[in-house]
Amino acid sequence: MSGNVQLLNDTLAAAKSEGRAALIAYLPAGFPTVTGGIEAVKAALDGGADVVEVGLPHSDPVLDGPVIQTADDIALRGGVRIADVMRTVREAHEATGKPILVMTYWNPIDRYGVERFTAELAEAGGAGCILPDLPVQESALWREHADKHGLATVFVVAPSSRDARLAEITAVGSGFVYAASLMGVTGTRESVGAQAEDLVRRTRTTTDTPVCVGLGVSNAAQAAEVARFADGVIVGSAFVKRMLDAPDDAAGLEGVRALAADLAKGVRGQA
């Protein structure tokens, strides 16, 4: 079975044709439970997200700040497995018809087996993978299997990336380019700086692939700011925080849905 890279491409193109950026939400699988995590992904999509990244919880998430680390820890203590990540992708995609990616560090895939992981992700209806710590020069095996199964390979670029490095990364990535808005880990911030706009500009000189900005966006005003210059706005910690801060699971889901609706207005310039 082929994965849904084309659905991802079509979704990003549709947002562009509407004169807006796409809204991409991030939520970890297995948080607060596997079933609760699936409901959270559906709530984000129902609220207005165009795409969701499902995080594969990891014991050493080097890119993630304390909010997502807390959620990952809850998921891991709950016994989340890669099979649960695949179930999350499958059930969320079947319920909404929208593109779902997995965001994961390389070690779990390497241990699980590249062929097995890509085949199962495609069978679950996944659109691809974001691989923040896989060096491009070591990615040939992954890309071979991802291409075979119709999955996008999304690499992360940072403000420190030199132009030659950007070109090297964008030459082999697909789906979209994940532009980290600043040096550091995920988390909400007061502002998303000029570094992000400069990175998007430089990245676009190397590729026609959409460039989506993440790290630091937490409200509609920031989403609107980033949407002026990026093809997509990625929000993670703010969604997770809504769930962590909620008095119960139902309130957490409502918080996710409401934040997605607010951010959806932001990417449309209606904030």
C-alpha positions as CSV (number, residue, x, y, z in Angstrom):
1,M,0.0,0.0,0.0
2,S,1.3,3.5,-0.9
3,G,1.5,6.2,1.7
4,N,-0.1,9.6,1.4
5,V,2.7,12.0,0.3
6,Q,0.4,13.2,-2.5
7,L,-2.3,14.1,0.0
8,L,0.2,16.2,1.9
9,N,1.4,17.9,-1.3
10,D,-2.2,18.6,-2.3
11,T,-3.1,19.9,1.1
12,L,-0.2,22.4,1.1
13,A,-1.0,23.4,-2.4
14,A,-4.7,24.0,-1.6
15,A,-3.7,26.3,1.3
16,K,-1.4,28.2,-1.0
17,S,-4.2,28.5,-3.6
18,E,-6.4,30.1,-0.9
19,G,-3.7,32.7,-0.3
20,R,-2.8,31.4,3.2
21,A,-0.3,29.3,5.1
22,A,-1.2,25.8,6.2
23,L,-1.6,25.1,9.9
24,I,0.4,22.1,11.1
25,A,-0.2,20.8,14.6
26,Y,2.1,18.5,16.6
27,L,0.9,16.1,19.3
28,P,2.7,13.1,20.8
29,A,1.2,9.6,20.5
30,G,0.2,8.0,23.8
31,F,-0.5,11.2,25.6
32,P,-2.3,11.3,27.9
33,T,-3.2,7.7,26.8
34,V,-3.1,6.1,23.4
35,T,-6.8,6.6,22.9
36,G,-6.7,10.1,24.4
37,G,-3.8,10.9,22.0
38,I,-5.9,9.8,19.0
39,E,-8.8,12.0,20.2
40,A,-6.4,14.9,20.6
41,V,-5.1,14.6,17.0
42,K,-8.7,14.5,15.8
43,A,-9.6,17.5,17.9
44,A,-6.7,19.5,16.3
45,L,-7.9,18.6,12.8
46,D,-11.5,19.2,13.6
47,G,-10.6,22.6,15.0
48,G,-8.9,23.7,11.8
49,A,-5.4,22.1,11.5
50,D,-4.6,21.1,7.9
51,V,-1.9,18.6,8.9
52,V,-0.8,16.8,12.1
53,E,2.6,15.6,13.1
54,V,2.3,12.7,15.5
55,G,5.3,12.6,17.8
56,L,6.9,9.2,18.5
57,P,7.8,9.6,22.2
58,H,11.5,9.3,22.9
59,S,13.5,9.1,26.2
60,D,16.1,11.7,24.9
61,P,14.2,14.2,22.7
62,V,17.1,16.6,22.0
63,L,15.0,19.0,19.9
64,D,12.1,19.2,22.4
65,G,11.6,21.5,25.3
66,P,10.2,20.8,28.8
67,V,6.5,20.8,27.8
68,I,6.9,18.1,25.1
69,Q,9.4,16.2,27.3
70,T,6.8,16.0,30.0
71,A,4.2,14.6,27.6
72,D,6.7,12.1,26.2
73,D,7.5,10.9,29.7
74,I,3.8,10.4,30.5
75,A,3.4,8.4,27.2
76,L,6.5,6.3,27.8
77,R,5.5,5.5,31.4
78,G,2.1,4.5,30.0
79,G,3.9,1.9,27.8
80,V,3.5,3.5,24.4
81,R,5.0,1.5,21.5
82,I,5.5,2.1,17.8
83,A,2.4,0.0,17.1
84,D,0.5,2.7,19.1
85,V,2.0,5.4,17.0
86,M,0.8,3.6,13.8
87,R,-2.6,3.1,15.4
88,T,-2.8,6.8,16.1
89,V,-1.9,7.7,12.5
90,R,-4.4,5.2,11.1
91,E,-7.4,6.1,13.2
92,A,-6.8,9.9,12.9
93,H,-6.4,9.7,9.1
94,E,-9.4,7.4,8.7
95,A,-11.6,9.7,10.8
96,T,-10.6,13.0,9.1
97,G,-9.1,12.2,5.7
98,K,-6.3,14.6,6.4
99,P,-2.5,14.0,6.1
100,I,-0.7,12.7,9.2
101,L,3.1,12.5,9.5
102,V,5.2,11.0,12.2
103,M,8.0,13.1,13.8
104,T,10.7,10.9,15.3
105,Y,14.3,10.6,16.1
106,W,16.3,8.1,14.1
107,N,17.2,5.6,16.7
108,P,13.7,4.1,17.2
109,I,13.4,3.6,13.4
110,D,16.9,2.1,13.1
111,R,16.1,-0.4,15.9
112,Y,12.6,-1.2,14.5
113,G,13.9,-1.6,10.9
114,V,13.5,0.9,8.1
115,E,11.6,-1.4,5.7
116,R,9.2,-2.5,8.5
117,F,8.6,1.1,9.7
118,T,8.0,2.6,6.3
119,A,5.7,-0.3,5.2
120,E,3.6,0.0,8.3
121,L,3.4,3.8,8.2
122,A,2.2,3.6,4.6
123,E,-0.3,0.9,5.4
124,A,-1.6,3.1,8.2
125,G,-2.2,5.9,5.8
126,G,0.7,8.0,6.9
127,A,2.0,10.8,4.7
128,G,5.6,10.7,5.7
129,C,8.2,11.4,8.5
130,I,10.0,14.3,10.0
131,L,13.5,13.3,11.0
132,P,15.2,16.0,12.9
133,D,18.4,14.2,13.7
134,L,19.0,12.1,10.6
135,P,21.9,13.6,8.6
136,V,21.1,14.0,5.0
137,Q,24.3,12.3,4.0
138,E,23.2,9.2,5.9
139,S,19.6,9.2,4.7
140,A,19.8,7.2,1.5
141,L,18.4,3.9,3.0
142,W,15.5,5.7,4.6
143,R,14.7,7.7,1.4
144,E,14.8,4.6,-0.7
145,H,12.2,2.9,1.4
146,A,10.2,6.1,1.9
147,D,10.0,6.7,-1.8
148,K,9.0,3.1,-2.5
149,H,6.1,3.4,0.0
150,G,4.9,6.9,-1.0
151,L,6.1,8.7,2.1
152,A,7.5,12.3,2.4
153,T,10.9,12.8,4.0
154,V,10.9,16.1,5.8
155,F,14.3,17.4,7.0
156,V,14.9,20.3,9.5
157,V,16.9,23.4,8.6
158,A,18.0,26.0,11.2
159,P,19.2,29.6,11.1
160,S,22.8,28.3,11.5
161,S,22.5,26.3,8.2
162,R,24.7,27.8,5.5
163,D,23.4,28.3,2.0
164,A,25.3,25.3,0.6
165,R,23.9,23.1,3.4
166,L,20.4,24.3,2.7
167,A,20.8,23.3,-0.9
168,E,22.1,19.9,0.1
169,I,19.1,19.3,2.3
170,T,16.4,20.6,0.1
171,A,17.7,18.6,-2.9
172,V,16.7,15.3,-1.3
173,G,13.8,16.3,1.1
174,S,10.1,16.1,0.1
175,G,6.7,17.1,1.4
176,F,8.0,20.3,3.0
177,V,11.0,21.8,4.6
178,Y,10.8,22.2,8.4
179,A,12.4,25.6,9.2
180,A,13.3,25.9,12.9
181,S,12.6,29.5,13.7
182,L,15.6,29.9,16.0
183,M,18.4,28.0,17.6
184,G,17.2,26.0,20.6
185,V,14.5,23.5,21.6
186,T,10.7,23.5,21.1
187,G,8.5,25.7,23.4
188,T,6.4,28.8,23.4
189,R,8.1,32.2,23.1
190,E,7.1,35.8,23.3
191,S,8.1,36.4,19.6
192,V,9.2,34.5,16.5
193,G,12.1,36.6,15.3
194,A,13.5,37.8,12.1
195,Q,15.8,34.8,11.9
196,A,12.8,32.7,10.7
197,E,12.0,35.1,7.9
198,D,15.6,35.2,6.7
199,L,15.8,31.4,6.9
200,V,12.7,30.9,4.8
201,R,14.0,33.4,2.2
202,R,17.3,31.6,2.0
203,T,15.7,28.2,1.8
204,R,13.3,29.2,-1.0
205,T,16.3,30.1,-3.2
206,T,17.2,26.4,-3.2
207,T,13.8,24.7,-3.7
208,D,10.1,25.0,-4.7
209,T,9.2,22.7,-1.9
210,P,7.0,24.4,0.7
211,V,8.8,25.9,3.7
212,C,7.0,25.6,7.0
213,V,8.2,27.3,10.2
214,G,8.1,25.7,13.7
215,L,9.5,26.4,17.2
216,G,8.0,29.1,19.3
217,V,4.5,29.8,17.7
218,S,1.8,29.6,20.4
219,N,-1.0,32.0,19.5
220,A,-3.0,33.5,16.6
221,A,-1.0,36.7,16.4
222,Q,2.3,34.8,16.1
223,A,0.7,32.4,13.5
224,A,-0.4,35.4,11.5
225,E,3.1,36.9,11.7
226,V,4.8,33.7,10.4
227,A,2.1,33.1,7.8
228,R,3.1,36.3,6.1
229,F,6.3,34.7,4.9
230,A,6.0,30.9,5.3
231,D,4.0,28.2,3.5
232,G,3.0,26.6,6.8
233,V,3.0,27.3,10.5
234,I,3.9,24.5,12.9
235,V,2.6,24.5,16.5
236,G,3.4,21.9,19.1
237,S,4.1,22.9,22.6
238,A,1.1,25.2,22.8
239,F,-1.2,22.3,22.0
240,V,0.5,20.0,24.5
241,K,0.4,22.7,27.2
242,R,-3.4,23.0,26.8
243,M,-3.7,19.3,27.6
244,L,-1.2,19.4,30.5
245,D,-2.9,22.4,32.1
246,A,-6.5,21.0,31.6
247,P,-8.4,19.8,34.7
248,D,-9.5,16.7,32.9
249,D,-9.2,15.0,29.5
250,A,-12.5,16.4,28.1
251,A,-11.3,20.0,28.9
252,G,-7.9,19.2,27.3
253,L,-9.6,18.1,24.0
254,E,-11.7,21.2,24.0
255,G,-8.6,23.3,24.6
256,V,-6.9,21.7,21.7
257,R,-9.9,22.2,19.4
258,A,-10.2,25.9,20.5
259,L,-6.5,26.6,20.0
260,A,-6.6,25.0,16.5
261,A,-9.6,27.2,15.6
262,D,-7.8,30.3,16.9
263,L,-4.6,29.5,15.0
264,A,-6.6,28.7,11.9
265,K,-7.9,32.3,12.0
266,G,-4.3,33.5,12.4
267,V,-2.9,31.7,9.3
268,R,-5.9,33.2,7.4
269,G,-5.1,36.7,8.6
270,Q,-8.3,36.9,10.6
271,A,-6.7,37.1,14.1
